[in-house]
Structures are given as structure tokens and as C-alpha cells.
């Protein structure tokens, strides 16, 4: 439910305020699994990658990120 609420909000925020555009999203499969790897230019990479795709995605992260008091609950 949180994903469905935050994704459209972030799309509008990043699109309007920062002019973020997505290129090549049509190259990802519409169904089934795939791996999309990021080179991590910033901490916004996971958010921006999620906004560019038309389907709900899941993220993989190292375990130490979940021990962080600020982001561990997320």
C-alpha cells in the first residue's frame, strides 16, 4: 500500500521539481523476473530506478542497512 501511494507522489515531485526523465524503460520485461543493476552515483538511485519502471519492483540490500536506526524499519 505504501508503494502505491509514494510512487505517484515521487514521480510528480522528481518530474516537476527536478525534470527527471526516464529513457529505456520499455526495454525491461513486462512480466517475470529480471535483474537491474545500478552503478550508484547517489543515494537516490534506488528511488529513481523504481520511478522509471512501470511495474512494482523489489530491492536487495546488504544486511547492515537494516541495522541503521533511521532506515532499519523501512
Order of alpha helices (4+ residues) and beta strands (2+ residues): alpha-alpha
